[in-house]
Amino acid sequence: MKYPRFRLLERFNYLLERQFVKGTHIQLLFVIALIGVISVVGGMLALPSGEPGSNIGESIWWAFLRLSDPGYLGDDEGTWRRVISTLLTVAGYVVFMGSMVAIITSWLNRKIRSLEQGLTRVTARNHIIILGWTNRTVHIAAELFQSSKRVKRFLKRHGARALKLIILSDDVNPHRLQELKDHPLIGKRANEIVLRSGNAIDREHLNRVDCMHAAAIIIPSQSNANKELITPDVGTIKTLLSLNSEMQSHHGIGKMPYVVAEIQDENKVKSAQRSYKGPLEVIPSDAILSRLIAQNLHHPGLSVVFNELLSHSLNNNLYVFELPEAEGTPFSSLKPCFPRAILLGVVRENEGHFTPYLNPEPGLVIEEKDRLIFIAKKMEDVEILPETVKEKANNIIPKTFKQRPITGNYSGVSKLLVLGWNNHVPALIKELGTYSNQEFQITLASIRPLDVRKSAINHILDSVNNITCTHAIIDYIRESELRSLNPSTFDHILLLSSDKLAVEEEADARTIVGYTLLEEILESEETHPQIVMELNDPGNELLIRNFKSESIIGPLILSNLLATIAMRRELYSVYNELFTVNGAEIIFRNLEEYDLNTGKMNFIDLEEHISVYQDTLLGVYYDEPDGEVDLQLNIPRHRAVILKPECRLVVLSTINATG
């Protein structure tokens, strides 16, 4: 029978390892103990050398000095003492200096690495948090830094002086910091942004960004839904539950931060709303993008207007402004008070719910706490002196209104070819189903399996009676397969960016290649359908600028929405009104619809002429013969506008598309 040998060395190494992993303080204690042992052993070995007046204490002290300072090496006499002194000095280099330096250096490296990873907890108040790093995050940060005046008003309402932006990312590295610096609207101000490493669904990581004391929290959704069970919406709802639990455990029923969360599937909006008990706006991104696409299919060229208003704050944008002095004033009399902005309507709050009145009826009177809605280039353009309101409002001459032109393009049959597939398709079909007076014949061409497509849309098709869908299994970047669809026979062609590719650049590359093939196929055809591209990579904005197609870059639009709604909660109700069928919509109208002739006309006179027809003029859209487009919104009032046969007027009108 073999007995196990006593593995003393292995046991010692194991115990040493378990102690060392406990931290730097244990390592230092071990080195100090080792130095003590070497000093005692060295002192005892040197004691027999017979140094006059030496005792055990003096010998140990003598050994410690040689161990800690090699400068004492030349002071010793006698062969034995010199041998012991040399050994102690060498041991001092190895143990006293080497080990101590190694331990301290290792601790500093770990500490610096920890700080670089953003693992320390933030202590802040009334700050803004972005939970998650997606293709929206950098653009949301850019919007917040660019909209300085809007942010200052937001901070003033929360008692803060300066913008403190904190981003919780799954990983913090120099590459992400460089992404922030490379954005033209952020630049050197990237150093003002605090990056913290963590997962938004983890309560401990939420504490890392001090979410309990935040003024606003923005939760962007992941752009690619390429997981069937754990979708981005599941992560968003789990984050809301974690936030709610964390807030309730610390605040009880006290004030909770305002949260703006992006959900991709509109059917999960109510679940998200139930997950957080504080002030919350849930933005269904698929529904919003589908509404924009649907309106663009009805009004070719409208994507240019959306990109102007929703892409970034360097151009015209939507603003909300309180003007208590306007109470009791007719809405129509306020328009001349804002020469550098266009007044669209008002938003009223009723028990926490906001109701927009856009392009309102002439008799609308401003009530207490009404918020005015504008299109302007900057916040300063909507700020006026209170006495100006009363002065200009009293000088308004009553006018006689004419009947609004009828919008006639929400009827008939439209043939739509959809190339590609992503998670927006069901929402798009659902949105087109709301245009009940119009029939849509949709061909879905993609390499996505038929059973996947049908399971996603059949329940929607069963609930509408104006849409018929046919399916084709093709790869649209193969010219022969694309030609087999006869694209010239369609009224509209929509190219979608795939959500199955993890990298947005790769998905958009397929879309752009598909467009170039379409252009080649349609070049010899007599009819040219409207082409709309949906892109995921904002970096392609410059790449496709000279294309004849229209483009909707989802991340740019959604980033603007999330940032502006975080600053002004009322704006979400305005966007909902603008993007849905019926009610107030941004559309194009021809000159003859307003009994206008070609020629020159000051914008202020043109604006007054359009208001007689109960519409709000926003600008002018020129569709040049060479394919170039020129959009002019919020034109200075006394600048002359050239009315050409090919120009269309951009107006905010109230329409009924469902009969």
Secondary structure, 3 states (H helix, E strand, C coil): CCCCCCCHHHHHHHHHHHHHCCCHHHHHHHHHHHHHHHHHHHHHHHHHHCCCCCCHHHHHHHHHHHHHCHHHHHHCCCHHHHHHHHHHHHHHHHHHHHHHHHHHHHHHHHHHHHHHCCCCCCCCCCCEEEECCCCCHHHHHHHHHHCHHHHHHHHHHCCCCCCCEEEEECCCCHHHHHHHHHCCCCHHHHHHCEEEECCCCCHHHHHHCCHHHCCEEEECCCCCCCCCCCCHHHHHHHHHHHHHHHHHHHHCCCCCCEEEEEECCHHHHHHHHHHCCCCEEEEEHHHHHHHHHHHHHHCCCHHHHHHHHHCCCCCCEEEEEECHHHCCCEHHHHHHHCCCCEEEEEEEEECCEEEEEECCCCCCECCCCCEEEEEECCHHHHCCCHHHHHHHHCCCCCCCCCCCCCCCCCCEEEEEEEECCCCCHHHHHHHHCCCCCEEEEEEEEECCCHHHHHHHHHHHHCCCCCEEEEEEECCCCCHHHHHCCCHHHCCEEEECCCCCCCCHHHHHHHHHHHHHHHHHHHCCCCCCCEEEEEECCHHHCCCCCCCCCEEEEHHHHHHHHHHHHHHCCCHHHHHHHHHCCCEEEEEEECHHHHCCCCEEEEHHHHHHHHHCCCCEEEEEEEECCCCCEEEEECCCCCCEEEECCCEEEEEEEEECCCC
